[in-house]
Amino acid sequence: MADKLIIFDTTLRDGEQSPGASMTRDEKLRIARQLERLRVDVIEAGFAASSNGDFEAVKAIANAIKDSTICSLSRANDRDISRAAEALKGANSGRIHTFIATSPLHMEKKLRMTPDQVLEQAKQSVRFARNLVADVEFSPEDGYRSDMDFLCQVLEAVIAEGATTINVPDTVGYAVPELYGQFIKTLRERIPNSDKAIWSVHCHNDLGMAVANSLAGVKLGGARQVECTINGLGERAGNCSLEEIVMAVKTRKDYFNLEMNIDPIHIVAASRMVSQTTGFVVQPNKAVVGANAFAHASGIHQDGVLKARDTYEIMRAEDVGWSANKIVLGKLSGRNAFKQRMQELGVVLESETELNAAFTRFKELADRKSEIFDEDILALVSEESVTQDKEQYAFVSLSQHSETGERPEASVVFTMAGKEVHGKSEGNGPVDASLKAIESIVESGAEMVLYSVNAISGSTESQGEVTVRLQNSGRVVNGVGSDPDIIVASAKAYLSALNKLQSKADRVAAQG
């Protein structure tokens, strides 16, 4: 009998720690529903104590998701743990994930606590959490750089207090596969009650080895849970990539001999949804979900694939959700067809009002673009979810003029606190002129640190998806806008980022 590998997705918590990747409650809920369709075992929905917004997001996901365990992160203190338990009340299956740093560097410099104090805090937090929920995960932050003797002492103690999952994070991406696998194995062999908990791995990708380290922790170390994110999203260089872990274990079942609940046909849809929601574009050569993942340019490769697919393909594109870009809807399509297609894509709108607004936007797009693809619908709904919020700025219209040898100029009309305003400016190009026209009115003083354009689907008729990253007073936010007109998409993205800068939601940074 093959063992089961538990897939723990932390896109909505650790993934959200990417600069500018914060998501609204509705965006998180939409992604959680897609993760449920993917049959993810555990969804870490957020860090309930970090802000009221995150608390509400965890609570909404716990109430809506029925087939996955919903988890909330918490630091090792009673306030965080109580807040997590409160947010998880409506869950069919809830888990509290509590953590405290155990490496000498973190204990001395960050926590300013002695090892004995950390040990006692870890025990008390797990004991307190077990009084509130039956499923408790404990993580020693920066566990891989911790002293082995001390780490064994802490983990033995928290298992005795009732921790059901022990997660050993490589918080800073320092590990090497063989050494990390041996590290997990040594812990399990040295801790007397190690068999009383499921062992988990959580690896960051700073040296590009997060997936390799996680798989070594599974194969060599005996871990049976992997913590990962869609597209490898996460702070710094990102986290272990869910799609790569899943397809590695499935493709090389001969080696890993593990079963999973995951239904991989929903992987590409989840990847697109996360990318379009956060504005983090998937690189074309990204394994499994990149646009070139199943493309063959070499003549020799093309010839081989045509004769026998398995000459150069170890996975089938359709098994992870890739399909030819098919036209799903057009301007003659009705409301029911639109609603049905959204449901197939994993998008559930909360009310008839939201559905009607999204359908109106679809009709407007269909009048401008003859072919409507799945990606267009996801982009349309993502943008609609932003406009549902009480936004400070909203795009109305734009006109611009540019010709060779002349300095481009643009005029932008948008609402500011519900009132229409007009901005006008010149620039180095039509995009620059348009954004300067907005800034001339708003005067945010924000610094643009990223401007990225991505075609949502093929052909010159495709919608352009623009990501704008702004930085101001220590805050970093991403704004995303889409439109067949790339200048309009740029203005929408800039206004979206400005709206996020206006948000007063405070977040507490977490590690794991």
N, C-alpha and C positions, 0 to 999 in steps of 0.2 A: 504494500500500500504506500502510495506517495504521500509525503507530508503536505500540509497546506501552507502556502506563503500568504501572509496577510499584507494587503496593500493599504498603507496609511497615507492619505493624500493631505498635504499641508499647503496647497496652493493658496488657500484663503487666509492662511496665517503667516507662515514663513515666506511664501511667495509674495505676499502683499508687502513685505518689508523691502522689496526692491524700490529704489528711489523713484517716486512718482507713480507707483503701482497700486496705491490705495483704491479700494472699491467701495461703492455705495452698498447699502443693505440689499437693494433690489438686484444689483449686479452680482453680489455674492450668492444670493438665493438662486439666481438663474444658473450660475456655474455649479452650485451644489446639486441642483436637479440633474444637470448633465453628468456629474460625477456619480450620482445614483444610477443613472441609465448605464453608465460604464461599469457599474456594480463594484465600485470601490468599497472596501470593507469598513474603513474608518475615515471620516472626513473631519479634519481639524478645522473647525469653522471660524476660529478667531481667538482673540485674547480678551475675554469678556471684561476684565477689570481695567483694560487700557483706556477705554472711553465709553461714553453712553452709546455712541454709534456702533461700536464693535459689540457691546452687550446686546443691543437690539438685533444685530445681524445674527449672532449666535442663537439668540432666542427664536428668531424667525425660521432659521434653518432647522433647529431642533424640533419645532412644531410641524414643519412641512415635510421633512425627509423621514421615510418610514423603513427603508431597507438597508440603510447604512448606520453604523454607530457614529454619533456626533460627539466630537471632542472639543473641549475648550482648554487652552493653555492657562496656567496660573503660576505665578512665582510661589515660593514656599512660605506663604504667610496666610493667616486665617482670612483676611479681607479678600484677597484674590481668589482663594478657594471657595469661599462663600458666594462670591459674585459668579463664579463659574457654575456652581451648583444651581444657583437661581436661574441662570440663563438656560440651563439644560433640563429644567423641570418637565418640559413638554416632550422630551425625546423618548422614542420607543426604546432606544438603547443609548445611554449617555456615558461619557468617559471624562474624567478630569485628568489632565496631564500637568503635573507639577514638576518644577525643576529648581535646582540650585547649583551654583558653580562649585567644582571640587578640585580644580587644578591649583597648584601653589600660587601661580601668577594671578589668577582671578580672585582667589580667596584673600590674598594680601592687598592687591592693588584696587580691586573693584568692590568686593564685599567688606573688606577690612574686618574679617572674622578669622578666628582661629579654627583649625581643623575640628576640634572638639565642639565648637559652637555650630559649625556647619553640619556635623553629624547629628547633633541634637535637633537642629532645625529641620533637617531632612526627615528624621523619624517623626517629629511632631506633625509635619505637614501631611505625610502619608496617612498617619493615624487619624487626623482630622478629616481628610478627604474620604477615607473609608467609612466614616460615620455618615457621610452624605450620599455617596454612590458606591456601587459594588465594583465598578471597573475603574481602577486607578493606575495611571502610568507615571513612572518616575524617570527623570533624566538628570544625570550628573553633567551639567553644562561644562564644556571643554573636557569631557571625560577622557578623550584619547590622550591628552597631555597631563593627566592626573597621575599621582603616585599609585602604583598598582596595589600596594598593601592597604593604603587608605581607601582607595576606591572599593576594594573587596569588603572592607569593614562597613562602608556606607551602604553598599548594595545588599549585603547580607541583612543589615538592620532594616532597610525599607521593605524587603521581601517579608521579613518577619512581622512587620507592621501591616502587611496586607497588600502591597503593590502587586498588581497582576501582570503588568508589563514593565520590563526594564529596558530602557532605550539608552544606548551608548553613543552619544554624538561626537562626530569629528567636527566640532563647531567652526574651526578656522580652516578646514580643508588641508590639514597637514599630513594626513595619513598616506601610507603606501599600501597597496592591496594585500600583499603577503603578510606584512606586519600587522595590519589592522585585523585581518582574519584571525591571526594567531592571538592577537590581543583579546578578542571576543572569546575565543576558545579557552584561553588561560583563565579569564574571569569565570566562565561557566564551570571549569574544572576545580577552581580553588574555592568557590563559594558553596558551602554545604547544602544550602536550600535553593540552589539555582534552578532546580527542576520544578519549583513551585511557581515560576513566572515564565511568560513568553519573552524571549530576547529580541530586541529590535535594534536596527541600525539607522543612523541619520547622518548623512555625509554631505559636506559642502564641496563645491567644485573649484576651489581656488587654484589647484594644480591640474585641473581637468580630469581628475580621477574619481569623482563622486560615484559614478555608476560602477566602476571597477571595484572600488572599495566596498560598496554596498554588497555587491555580488560575492566578494571574498568573505565578508562578514556572514553571509548566508551559507556559502559552500564550505568554507574552512572553519568558521566560528560557530555554525549551528543556529544562527539567528533565524527567526521565522516571521519577522515583520520587517518591512522596508518602508522608511519614511521618504516621501518623494513629492515632486510637484509636476504639474503639466508644463511641458516645454522646458523643464529645468528652471523655472522661474524662481528668483530669490535674490537676496542682497549680494553685493559684490559679484562674484562670478556665478552665482546661482546655486541651486540644490541638485540633488540626484534627480534625474529625469524619469518620470513615471513610465512614459511610453518606451524608453529604452530598457528599463528593468523588465517590464511586462513581456516585451517581444524577445528579449534575451532568454528569459526563463522558458517561454513557450517554444521558441525556435530550437533551443538546445536542451529540450526536456531529457534527451539521452544523457546529459551531463548532470543537470540539476535535479531531475526526478521530483519535481514539485508541482502541486496543483494550485490553481488560483481561481477566484470567483470572477475575475475580470472578463467582460465581453469586449474584445479589442475592436470590434467593428465601429465603436463609438469614439475611438481615440482621436481621429482626425477632426471630428466635430468639436470635441473638447478642446483640442489644440487651437482651432480657429476662434472659438468663443473666448478663450483666455487671452489670445493675442489681440483680438479686436476690442476687448473690454479694457485691457491694461495699456494698449498702445505699444507693447513690446513685440516687435515683428520677429517672426521665426526665420532664421537664416535659411537660404535655399538648400544648403548642404547638410542641414540638421537631420540626424538619423530618424527614420520612421515618419516624421511629420513635415520635413522640409520639402519644398516644391520639387527638388531634384532627387529626392530619396529613391524614386523608382524610375528615374530618367536615364537613358543610355545614349551617350553621344558618340562613343567610339564605334566605328564601323564594325570591328570585330565583335564587340559586345552586342550590337544590334543584330548582327547575323546569328549569333548564338542564341539570343533570347527568342528570335523568330522561329528557330528550329526546335528549341526546347527551353522553356522559361527557367528551369532550374540550373541552366548553365551559368547564369549570372544573378539570379534572384533566389535568395534564401527565404523570402517571405512573399506572400501575394499582396499586392497593393490593396485589393478590395477587402482583405481580411482586417485591415486596420481602418477602413472607412474611406479609402481613396476611390473615386470614380471619375469618369469623364465629366467635365463641366456640362451638365445638362440644363436646359432651360426648364425651370420648374413652373414659372408663372409669367403672364403677360398682362397687358393693359385690359384685356377682355376677361381676365379671371375674376371670379366673384369672391365675396367676403368669406364664405365657408371654405373655399379652396385655399385661400390665404391662411386662415386659422388652422386648417388641417396640416398645411406644410410647416407652419411654425411649431406645431406639436411634434411633428416628425423630427424637427431639428432640436427638440428639447426645450423650446421656449414656451413658457406658460405665462400669459399676462393675467394680472390679478383681477381685472374688472372689464366690463363691456366698454367703459370709457377709454381705457388704455388700448383695447383691441381696435376700437373705432379710430382712435388717433393714429395708431400704427398703420391701419389699412388706408387711411387718407394719405399718409406719407408714401405708402407703397404705390398708390395710384398716381401721385405726383411724379414719382420716380419712373413709373412705367410710361408716362407721357414723354419723358425725356430720353429713355433708354429702352430699346426694343426687347432686349433679352435680360431677364431677371434671374440671377443665379442664387444658390443657397447663401453664398457669401454676402451678396447684396442684402438679403433679408436679415442676416445676423447683424450686419453693420447698421441697417435701418433701425432695428429694434434696440441695439446698444445705444444709438444716438437718442432714440425716443425715451429710453430710461433716464438719460441725463436731463432731458427737457421736462420730465415729470417732477424733478426736484424744484424747490423754490430758488431759482437761479437769479443771480444779480444781473447777468448779461445774457442776451439772446440775439442770435443773428436774424436780420430781416432781409437785407438785400445788398448787392455790391455791384459797382460798375468800375471798370478800369480801362485805361488806354495805354498801349505801348506800341512803338514802332522803332525800327532800326534807326539809330542815330539820335533818337529823342529820349529824354528821361521819362520813364513810366510814371503814371499817376493813377491814384485810385480813390474812390469815394465809397465809404461803407456806412450803411444804416443798421443800427442795432438798438436794442432796448437796454436801458440801464435803470434798474429799480422800477421797471414797468413803463418807463417813458422813453420814446424814441429819440435818439441822438444821431447826429451826422458827423462823421470824421472824414477828413480829406488830407492826402499827403502825396508827396513824390517819394520814389525809392530807387534802389539799384535794379529792381525788377518788379513785375506786377505783384508778386507775393510780398516782397519787402515793403512796397508802397501800401498794400492793403493792411498789413499788420501795423505799420507806422500810423496809418489813419486811425486804427482802433486805439493805439497807445496815445495818440494825441489828445483823445478825449478822456481815457481812463487814467492815464498818468500813474500806472502801477509801479514803475521803476524796476520791474522784474527783469532778470537777465535770462535770455534764451540760451539754454545749454544743449538743446537737441532740436533739430528739425528733420523729420524723416517722412518720405513719401513712399507709399506702397500701393501697387495696383491690386484691387480686391479680387478681380478675375482677369482673364485674358482679354486681348484686343484693345484697340485705342478707345473703344466705347466704354471701357471699364470705369467703374467708380474709382476715384483716387481716395486712398485713406491716408490722412496726414496725422502724424504725431508731433506735438509741440511740447517740449519739456521746459518749464520755467523754474527759476530759483529766486527766492526773495526772503530775506530775513531768516535764513537757515532752513526754510521749507522748500522742498522739491516736489513738483507735481507734474503729471502728464495730462495733456488734453488731446482728445482724439476727435477728428471730424471727417466725414466722408461725403462726397458729392462727385457727380460726373465732371464738374468743373473744379480743377485742382486749386484754383485761386479761392473759390468759395470754400472748399474743404479746409484750406489753410486758415481762413478767417474763423470758421467754426471751431477748429482745433484750438486756436489761440483764445477764443472766448471761453471754451470749455476749460482750458487751463486756468484762466483768470477766475472762473467760478470756483474752482477747487482752491485757489489761493485765498478766496474770500471765506471758505469754510473755517470755522473756529474749532473744529473737532481736534482735541488733543489726543495724541497717541503716546503710549509708553513703549519704548523700543524693547523688543524681546530677543533673546537668542535661543538656540537649541541645537 
